[in-house]
Amino acid sequence: MSIQEAMPSQKPRVTIYMDDQTLEKLKLWADEERRTVSNLVKIFIEDAIAAKEGKQNKSA
């Protein structure tokens, strides 16, 4: 057994709810990029935060 399998992640978790059609689209997108849906959504969130912070910095 590797260390990864023995130790669960200590990172915070978020739960979201969506319709089946949205989930299927995310699965297809994630498969195209060879990612998990969770990783794809994490990237979306990070990009949205970066864009929001960029807009705030420009207006300051």
CORTAWO-V320677 format. One record per run of one state. SS is the DSSP state (helix for helix, strand for strand, loop for the rest). FROM is the first residue (numbers start at 1). LEN is the number of residues. Records with the same first field share a line. If there is no record, write none. Layout:
# CORTAWO-V320677
SS = FROM-LEN / FROM-LEN
This chain:
# CORTAWO-V320677
loop = 1-2 / 7-13 / 33-4 / 60-1
helix = 3-4 / 20-13 / 37-23
